[in-house]
Protein backbone atom coordinates (compact mmCIF):
# COMPACT_ATOMS: atom_id res chain seq x y z
CA UNK A 1 0.00 0.00 0.00
CA UNK A 2 1.30 3.45 -0.92
CA UNK A 3 2.31 5.63 2.03
CA UNK A 4 0.75 9.10 2.02
CA UNK A 5 3.06 11.30 4.08
CA UNK A 6 1.40 14.08 6.07
CA UNK A 7 3.90 16.17 7.97
CA UNK A 8 1.98 18.32 10.47
CA UNK A 9 3.04 16.20 13.46
CA UNK A 10 6.62 16.05 12.20
CA UNK A 11 6.60 19.83 11.86
CA UNK A 12 5.35 20.25 15.43
CA UNK A 13 8.20 18.06 16.70
CA UNK A 14 10.72 20.05 14.65
CA UNK A 15 9.42 23.35 15.97
CA UNK A 16 9.54 22.09 19.55
CA UNK A 17 13.26 21.38 19.09
CA UNK A 18 13.74 24.80 17.52
CA UNK A 19 11.94 26.47 20.42
CA UNK A 20 14.12 24.60 22.92
CA UNK A 21 17.22 25.88 21.14
CA UNK A 22 15.93 29.46 21.40
CA UNK A 23 15.19 29.04 25.11
CA UNK A 24 18.65 27.62 25.75
CA UNK A 25 20.20 30.90 24.56
CA UNK A 26 17.49 33.36 25.62
CA UNK A 27 19.68 35.21 28.11
CA UNK A 28 22.35 35.91 25.51
CA UNK A 29 19.85 36.74 22.77
CA UNK A 30 18.00 39.06 25.16
CA UNK A 31 15.00 39.16 22.80
CA UNK A 32 12.78 36.93 20.69
CA UNK A 33 13.80 36.13 17.10
CA UNK A 34 11.60 38.12 14.72
CA UNK A 35 10.51 37.54 11.14
CA UNK A 36 9.15 40.41 9.05
CA UNK A 37 6.72 39.32 6.32
CA UNK A 38 6.25 41.90 3.58
CA UNK A 39 3.04 41.54 1.61
CA UNK A 40 1.31 43.60 -1.04
CA UNK A 41 -1.42 41.19 -2.08
CA UNK A 42 -4.75 40.07 -0.68
CA UNK A 43 -4.86 37.01 -2.95
CA UNK A 44 -5.98 33.75 -1.36
CA UNK A 45 -2.62 31.99 -1.87
CA UNK A 46 -0.34 34.47 -0.06
CA UNK A 47 -2.98 35.01 2.63
CA UNK A 48 -3.18 31.27 3.35
CA UNK A 49 0.63 31.03 3.48
CA UNK A 50 0.76 33.95 5.90
CA UNK A 51 -1.74 32.23 8.20
CA UNK A 52 0.36 29.06 8.20
CA UNK A 53 3.55 31.00 8.94
CA UNK A 54 1.79 32.80 11.80
CA UNK A 55 0.55 29.58 13.37
CA UNK A 56 3.89 27.77 13.14
CA UNK A 57 5.88 30.82 14.28
CA UNK A 58 3.78 30.93 17.43
CA UNK A 59 4.56 27.25 18.09
CA UNK A 60 8.28 27.94 17.72
CA UNK A 61 8.26 31.04 19.91
CA UNK A 62 9.16 33.39 17.05
CA UNK A 63 7.70 36.88 16.65
CA UNK A 64 6.00 37.75 13.38
CA UNK A 65 5.74 41.30 12.06
CA UNK A 66 3.50 41.75 9.01
CA UNK A 67 4.31 44.74 6.81
CA UNK A 68 1.60 45.60 4.27
CA UNK A 69 2.96 47.63 1.36
CA UNK A 70 -0.21 47.62 -0.74
CA UNK A 71 -0.36 50.77 -2.83
CA UNK A 72 3.35 51.59 -2.58
CA UNK A 73 5.36 52.17 -5.73
CA UNK A 74 8.59 50.28 -6.42
CA UNK A 75 10.85 52.95 -4.93
CA UNK A 76 8.94 53.07 -1.64
CA UNK A 77 8.66 49.28 -1.53
CA UNK A 78 12.44 48.94 -1.87
CA UNK A 79 12.95 51.59 0.81
CA UNK A 80 10.67 49.67 3.19
CA UNK A 81 12.74 46.53 2.63
CA UNK A 82 15.99 48.43 3.26
CA UNK A 83 14.59 49.91 6.48
CA UNK A 84 13.66 46.43 7.69
CA UNK A 85 17.18 45.34 6.82
CA UNK A 86 18.63 48.11 8.99
CA UNK A 87 16.23 47.41 11.89
CA UNK A 88 18.16 45.61 14.64
CA UNK A 89 14.94 44.07 15.98
CA UNK A 90 14.33 42.19 12.71
CA UNK A 91 16.21 38.94 12.07
CA UNK A 92 14.61 37.71 8.86
CA UNK A 93 12.69 39.22 5.96
CA UNK A 94 10.25 37.29 3.78
CA UNK A 95 8.72 38.83 0.66
CA UNK A 96 5.36 37.29 -0.17
CA UNK A 97 4.89 36.90 -3.91
CA UNK A 98 3.24 37.67 -6.27
CA UNK A 99 3.97 41.36 -6.23
CA UNK A 100 1.89 44.04 -7.99
CA UNK A 101 2.72 44.08 -11.71
CA UNK A 102 4.36 47.49 -11.57
CA UNK A 103 6.98 46.31 -9.05
CA UNK A 104 10.07 44.48 -10.28
CA UNK A 105 10.82 41.22 -8.48
CA UNK A 106 14.54 41.70 -9.10
CA UNK A 107 14.53 45.23 -7.66
CA UNK A 108 13.04 43.93 -4.42
CA UNK A 109 15.50 41.03 -4.23
CA UNK A 110 18.38 43.46 -4.76
CA UNK A 111 17.10 45.53 -1.82
CA UNK A 112 17.17 42.51 0.51
CA UNK A 113 20.21 42.31 2.80
CA UNK A 114 21.64 38.78 2.26
CA UNK A 115 22.12 38.22 6.01
CA UNK A 116 18.34 38.60 6.55
CA UNK A 117 17.19 36.92 3.32
CA UNK A 118 15.74 33.86 5.04
CA UNK A 119 13.94 32.72 1.86
CA UNK A 120 17.27 32.43 -0.03
CA UNK A 121 16.39 34.70 -2.94
CA UNK A 122 19.45 36.95 -3.00
CA UNK A 123 22.19 35.97 -5.50
CA UNK A 124 24.77 35.72 -2.72
CA UNK A 125 22.66 33.16 -0.87
CA UNK A 126 21.92 31.21 -4.04
CA UNK A 127 25.65 31.25 -4.79
CA UNK A 128 26.47 29.81 -1.37
CA UNK A 129 24.11 26.91 -2.15
CA UNK A 130 25.90 26.34 -5.45
CA UNK A 131 29.19 26.28 -3.52
CA UNK A 132 27.90 23.52 -1.24
CA UNK A 133 28.03 25.69 1.89
CA UNK A 134 24.65 27.47 2.17
CA UNK A 135 24.43 30.49 4.45
CA UNK A 136 20.72 29.67 4.85
CA UNK A 137 18.99 26.47 3.81
CA UNK A 138 16.74 26.97 0.74
CA UNK A 139 13.25 26.64 2.21
CA UNK A 140 11.19 24.62 -0.28
CA UNK A 141 14.12 22.50 -1.42
CA UNK A 142 14.98 21.67 2.19
CA UNK A 143 11.37 20.89 3.04
CA UNK A 144 11.30 18.46 0.10
CA UNK A 145 14.58 16.88 1.21
CA UNK A 146 13.42 16.45 4.79
CA UNK A 147 10.32 14.62 3.57
CA UNK A 148 12.42 12.47 1.23
CA UNK A 149 14.97 11.47 3.85
CA UNK A 150 12.20 10.69 6.29
CA UNK A 151 10.73 8.26 3.76
CA UNK A 152 13.80 6.68 2.15
CA UNK A 153 16.77 7.54 4.35
CA UNK A 154 20.19 8.00 2.74
CA UNK A 155 19.99 9.42 -0.78
CA UNK A 156 23.53 8.48 -1.81
CA UNK A 157 23.43 6.72 -5.18
CA UNK A 158 19.68 7.22 -5.63
CA UNK A 159 18.41 8.28 -9.05
CA UNK A 160 16.53 11.53 -8.47
CA UNK A 161 14.55 13.38 -11.13
CA UNK A 162 13.24 16.91 -10.65
CA UNK A 163 10.40 18.24 -12.80
CA UNK A 164 10.96 21.99 -12.92
CA UNK A 165 14.12 24.10 -13.06
CA UNK A 166 13.10 27.29 -11.24
CA UNK A 167 15.71 29.24 -9.24
CA UNK A 168 13.46 28.97 -6.18
CA UNK A 169 13.00 25.17 -6.13
CA UNK A 170 14.49 23.13 -8.96
CA UNK A 171 18.00 24.57 -9.03
CA UNK A 172 18.69 24.73 -5.27
CA UNK A 173 17.15 21.27 -4.88
CA UNK A 174 19.53 19.95 -7.53
CA UNK A 175 22.54 21.28 -5.63
CA UNK A 176 21.44 19.93 -2.26
CA UNK A 177 20.75 16.50 -3.76
CA UNK A 178 24.23 16.48 -5.29
CA UNK A 179 25.64 17.37 -1.87
CA UNK A 180 23.99 14.18 -0.58
CA UNK A 181 25.53 12.00 -3.27
CA UNK A 182 22.39 11.50 -5.35
CA UNK A 183 22.43 11.19 -9.14
CA UNK A 184 20.26 14.06 -10.37
CA UNK A 185 18.39 14.78 -13.59
CA UNK A 186 16.30 17.90 -14.20
CA UNK A 187 13.47 17.93 -16.75
CA UNK A 188 11.51 20.96 -17.87
CA UNK A 189 9.21 22.36 -20.53
CA UNK A 190 11.76 21.85 -23.32
CA UNK A 191 12.72 18.28 -22.36
CA UNK A 192 11.89 15.68 -25.00
CA UNK A 193 9.87 12.69 -23.74
CA UNK A 194 9.72 13.75 -20.09
CA UNK A 195 7.95 10.56 -19.05
CA UNK A 196 10.87 8.34 -20.06
CA UNK A 197 13.18 10.34 -17.77
CA UNK A 198 10.73 10.26 -14.88
CA UNK A 199 10.29 6.48 -15.11
CA UNK A 200 13.98 6.06 -14.20
CA UNK A 201 13.60 7.89 -10.89
CA UNK A 202 13.93 6.24 -7.49
CA UNK A 203 12.74 9.60 -6.16
CA UNK A 204 10.66 11.92 -8.35
CA UNK A 205 10.25 15.56 -7.32
CA UNK A 206 7.53 17.55 -9.09
CA UNK A 207 7.48 21.33 -8.73
CA UNK A 208 5.33 22.39 -11.67
CA UNK A 209 2.00 23.55 -10.22
CA UNK A 210 -0.06 21.63 -12.78
CA UNK A 211 -2.88 19.62 -11.24
CA UNK A 212 -2.44 15.84 -11.40
CA UNK A 213 0.30 16.00 -14.03
CA UNK A 214 2.12 12.90 -12.77
CA UNK A 215 0.17 9.70 -13.41
CA UNK A 216 1.00 6.01 -13.22
CA UNK A 217 2.72 5.96 -16.62
CA UNK A 218 5.23 8.58 -15.41
CA UNK A 219 6.68 6.57 -12.53
CA UNK A 220 8.75 3.53 -11.69
CA UNK A 221 7.07 1.00 -9.39
CA UNK A 222 8.02 1.50 -5.73
CA UNK A 223 9.39 4.98 -6.38
CA UNK A 224 9.02 7.82 -3.90
CA UNK A 225 7.06 10.84 -5.14
CA UNK A 226 7.70 14.25 -3.58
CA UNK A 227 4.86 16.55 -4.61
CA UNK A 228 5.95 20.19 -4.38
CA UNK A 229 3.39 21.63 -6.80
CA UNK A 230 0.08 23.06 -5.70
CA UNK A 231 -2.96 24.09 -7.75
CA UNK A 232 -6.45 25.26 -6.87
CA UNK A 233 -9.25 23.31 -8.54
CA UNK A 234 -12.37 25.52 -8.65
CA UNK A 235 -14.64 22.60 -9.54
CA UNK A 236 -13.56 20.75 -6.40
CA UNK A 237 -13.11 23.79 -4.20
CA UNK A 238 -9.72 22.64 -2.94
CA UNK A 239 -6.01 22.53 -3.70
CA UNK A 240 -4.35 19.49 -5.25
CA UNK A 241 -0.79 18.59 -6.14
CA UNK A 242 1.11 17.64 -9.27
CA UNK A 243 0.65 13.94 -8.52
CA UNK A 244 -2.57 12.12 -9.39
CA UNK A 245 -2.94 10.15 -6.16
CA UNK A 246 -5.60 7.78 -7.45
CA UNK A 247 -3.51 6.89 -10.48
CA UNK A 248 -0.30 6.10 -8.57
CA UNK A 249 -1.92 4.36 -5.60
CA UNK A 250 -0.41 0.91 -4.97
CA UNK A 251 2.31 1.61 -7.57
CA UNK A 252 4.42 4.25 -5.80
CA UNK A 253 6.10 3.41 -2.51
CA UNK A 254 5.18 6.79 -1.04
CA UNK A 255 3.72 10.19 -1.97
CA UNK A 256 3.77 13.43 0.00
CA UNK A 257 0.33 14.86 0.64
CA UNK A 258 -0.85 18.23 -0.67
CA UNK A 259 -1.22 20.58 1.10
CA UNK A 260 0.02 18.83 4.27
CA UNK A 261 3.28 17.44 2.87
CA UNK A 262 6.24 19.56 1.82
CA UNK A 263 4.50 22.81 2.84
CA UNK A 264 4.79 22.61 6.64
CA UNK A 265 8.44 21.56 6.37
CA UNK A 266 9.13 24.50 4.04
CA UNK A 267 7.77 26.85 6.71
CA UNK A 268 9.82 25.07 9.39
CA UNK A 269 12.96 25.79 7.37
CA UNK A 270 11.98 29.44 6.94
CA UNK A 271 11.57 29.79 10.71
CA UNK A 272 14.81 27.93 11.41
CA UNK A 273 16.63 30.30 9.05
CA UNK A 274 15.19 33.21 11.04
CA UNK A 275 16.54 31.76 14.28
CA UNK A 276 19.90 31.11 12.61
CA UNK A 277 20.05 34.78 11.61
CA UNK A 278 19.33 35.84 15.20
CA UNK A 279 22.01 33.46 16.50
CA UNK A 280 24.52 34.67 13.91
CA UNK A 281 24.01 38.26 14.97
CA UNK A 282 24.56 37.26 18.62
CA UNK A 283 27.63 35.20 17.62
CA UNK A 284 25.99 31.97 18.80
CA UNK A 285 26.26 28.55 17.21
CA UNK A 286 23.06 27.29 15.59
CA UNK A 287 22.10 23.76 14.56
CA UNK A 288 19.14 22.94 12.33
CA UNK A 289 16.89 20.51 14.24
CA UNK A 290 16.59 16.93 13.07
CA UNK A 291 13.18 16.01 11.70
CA UNK A 292 12.93 12.43 12.95
CA UNK A 293 14.14 8.96 12.20
CA UNK A 294 13.35 7.67 8.67
CA UNK A 295 10.27 5.49 8.15
C-alpha positions in Angstrom: 0.0 0.0 0.0 1.3 3.4 -0.9 2.3 5.6 2.0 0.7 9.1 2.0 3.1 11.3 4.1 1.4 14.1 6.1 3.9 16.2 8.0 2.0 18.3 10.5 3.0 16.2 13.5 6.6 16.0 12.2 6.6 19.8 11.9 5.4 20.3 15.4 8.2 18.1 16.7 10.7 20.0 14.6 9.4 23.4 16.0 9.5 22.1 19.6 13.3 21.4 19.1 13.7 24.8 17.5 11.9 26.5 20.4 14.1 24.6 22.9 17.2 25.9 21.1 15.9 29.5 21.4 15.2 29.0 25.1 18.7 27.6 25.8 20.2 30.9 24.6 17.5 33.4 25.6 19.7 35.2 28.1 22.4 35.9 25.5 19.9 36.7 22.8 18.0 39.1 25.2 15.0 39.2 22.8 12.8 36.9 20.7 13.8 36.1 17.1 11.6 38.1 14.7 10.5 37.5 11.1 9.1 40.4 9.0 6.7 39.3 6.3 6.2 41.9 3.6 3.0 41.5 1.6 1.3 43.6 -1.0 -1.4 41.2 -2.1 -4.7 40.1 -0.7 -4.9 37.0 -2.9 -6.0 33.8 -1.4 -2.6 32.0 -1.9 -0.3 34.5 -0.1 -3.0 35.0 2.6 -3.2 31.3 3.3 0.6 31.0 3.5 0.8 33.9 5.9 -1.7 32.2 8.2 0.4 29.1 8.2 3.5 31.0 8.9 1.8 32.8 11.8 0.6 29.6 13.4 3.9 27.8 13.1 5.9 30.8 14.3 3.8 30.9 17.4 4.6 27.3 18.1 8.3 27.9 17.7 8.3 31.0 19.9 9.2 33.4 17.1 7.7 36.9 16.6 6.0 37.7 13.4 5.7 41.3 12.1 3.5 41.8 9.0 4.3 44.7 6.8 1.6 45.6 4.3 3.0 47.6 1.4 -0.2 47.6 -0.7 -0.4 50.8 -2.8 3.3 51.6 -2.6 5.4 52.2 -5.7 8.6 50.3 -6.4 10.9 53.0 -4.9 8.9 53.1 -1.6 8.7 49.3 -1.5 12.4 48.9 -1.9 12.9 51.6 0.8 10.7 49.7 3.2 12.7 46.5 2.6 16.0 48.4 3.3 14.6 49.9 6.5 13.7 46.4 7.7 17.2 45.3 6.8 18.6 48.1 9.0 16.2 47.4 11.9 18.2 45.6 14.6 14.9 44.1 16.0 14.3 42.2 12.7 16.2 38.9 12.1 14.6 37.7 8.9 12.7 39.2 6.0 10.2 37.3 3.8 8.7 38.8 0.7 5.4 37.3 -0.2 4.9 36.9 -3.9 3.2 37.7 -6.3 4.0 41.4 -6.2 1.9 44.0 -8.0 2.7 44.1 -11.7 4.4 47.5 -11.6 7.0 46.3 -9.1 10.1 44.5 -10.3 10.8 41.2 -8.5 14.5 41.7 -9.1 14.5 45.2 -7.7 13.0 43.9 -4.4 15.5 41.0 -4.2 18.4 43.5 -4.8 17.1 45.5 -1.8 17.2 42.5 0.5 20.2 42.3 2.8 21.6 38.8 2.3 22.1 38.2 6.0 18.3 38.6 6.5 17.2 36.9 3.3 15.7 33.9 5.0 13.9 32.7 1.9 17.3 32.4 0.0 16.4 34.7 -2.9 19.4 36.9 -3.0 22.2 36.0 -5.5 24.8 35.7 -2.7 22.7 33.2 -0.9 21.9 31.2 -4.0 25.6 31.3 -4.8 26.5 29.8 -1.4 24.1 26.9 -2.1 25.9 26.3 -5.5 29.2 26.3 -3.5 27.9 23.5 -1.2 28.0 25.7 1.9 24.7 27.5 2.2 24.4 30.5 4.5 20.7 29.7 4.9 19.0 26.5 3.8 16.7 27.0 0.7 13.3 26.6 2.2 11.2 24.6 -0.3 14.1 22.5 -1.4 15.0 21.7 2.2 11.4 20.9 3.0 11.3 18.5 0.1 14.6 16.9 1.2 13.4 16.4 4.8 10.3 14.6 3.6 12.4 12.5 1.2 15.0 11.5 3.8 12.2 10.7 6.3 10.7 8.3 3.8 13.8 6.7 2.2 16.8 7.5 4.3 20.2 8.0 2.7 20.0 9.4 -0.8 23.5 8.5 -1.8 23.4 6.7 -5.2 19.7 7.2 -5.6 18.4 8.3 -9.1 16.5 11.5 -8.5 14.5 13.4 -11.1 13.2 16.9 -10.6 10.4 18.2 -12.8 11.0 22.0 -12.9 14.1 24.1 -13.1 13.1 27.3 -11.2 15.7 29.2 -9.2 13.5 29.0 -6.2 13.0 25.2 -6.1 14.5 23.1 -9.0 18.0 24.6 -9.0 18.7 24.7 -5.3 17.1 21.3 -4.9 19.5 20.0 -7.5 22.5 21.3 -5.6 21.4 19.9 -2.3 20.7 16.5 -3.8 24.2 16.5 -5.3 25.6 17.4 -1.9 24.0 14.2 -0.6 25.5 12.0 -3.3 22.4 11.5 -5.4 22.4 11.2 -9.1 20.3 14.1 -10.4 18.4 14.8 -13.6 16.3 17.9 -14.2 13.5 17.9 -16.8 11.5 21.0 -17.9 9.2 22.4 -20.5 11.8 21.8 -23.3 12.7 18.3 -22.4 11.9 15.7 -25.0 9.9 12.7 -23.7 9.7 13.7 -20.1 7.9 10.6 -19.1 10.9 8.3 -20.1 13.2 10.3 -17.8 10.7 10.3 -14.9 10.3 6.5 -15.1 14.0 6.1 -14.2 13.6 7.9 -10.9 13.9 6.2 -7.5 12.7 9.6 -6.2 10.7 11.9 -8.3 10.2 15.6 -7.3 7.5 17.5 -9.1 7.5 21.3 -8.7 5.3 22.4 -11.7 2.0 23.6 -10.2 -0.1 21.6 -12.8 -2.9 19.6 -11.2 -2.4 15.8 -11.4 0.3 16.0 -14.0 2.1 12.9 -12.8 0.2 9.7 -13.4 1.0 6.0 -13.2 2.7 6.0 -16.6 5.2 8.6 -15.4 6.7 6.6 -12.5 8.8 3.5 -11.7 7.1 1.0 -9.4 8.0 1.5 -5.7 9.4 5.0 -6.4 9.0 7.8 -3.9 7.1 10.8 -5.1 7.7 14.3 -3.6 4.9 16.5 -4.6 5.9 20.2 -4.4 3.4 21.6 -6.8 0.1 23.1 -5.7 -3.0 24.1 -7.8 -6.4 25.3 -6.9 -9.2 23.3 -8.5 -12.4 25.5 -8.7 -14.6 22.6 -9.5 -13.6 20.7 -6.4 -13.1 23.8 -4.2 -9.7 22.6 -2.9 -6.0 22.5 -3.7 -4.3 19.5 -5.3 -0.8 18.6 -6.1 1.1 17.6 -9.3 0.6 13.9 -8.5 -2.6 12.1 -9.4 -2.9 10.1 -6.2 -5.6 7.8 -7.4 -3.5 6.9 -10.5 -0.3 6.1 -8.6 -1.9 4.4 -5.6 -0.4 0.9 -5.0 2.3 1.6 -7.6 4.4 4.2 -5.8 6.1 3.4 -2.5 5.2 6.8 -1.0 3.7 10.2 -2.0 3.8 13.4 0.0 0.3 14.9 0.6 -0.9 18.2 -0.7 -1.2 20.6 1.1 0.0 18.8 4.3 3.3 17.4 2.9 6.2 19.6 1.8 4.5 22.8 2.8 4.8 22.6 6.6 8.4 21.6 6.4 9.1 24.5 4.0 7.8 26.8 6.7 9.8 25.1 9.4 13.0 25.8 7.4 12.0 29.4 6.9 11.6 29.8 10.7 14.8 27.9 11.4 16.6 30.3 9.1 15.2 33.2 11.0 16.5 31.8 14.3 19.9 31.1 12.6 20.0 34.8 11.6 19.3 35.8 15.2 22.0 33.5 16.5 24.5 34.7 13.9 24.0 38.3 15.0 24.6 37.3 18.6 27.6 35.2 17.6 26.0 32.0 18.8 26.3 28.6 17.2 23.1 27.3 15.6 22.1 23.8 14.6 19.1 22.9 12.3 16.9 20.5 14.2 16.6 16.9 13.1 13.2 16.0 11.7 12.9 12.4 12.9 14.1 9.0 12.2 13.4 7.7 8.7 10.3 5.5 8.1 
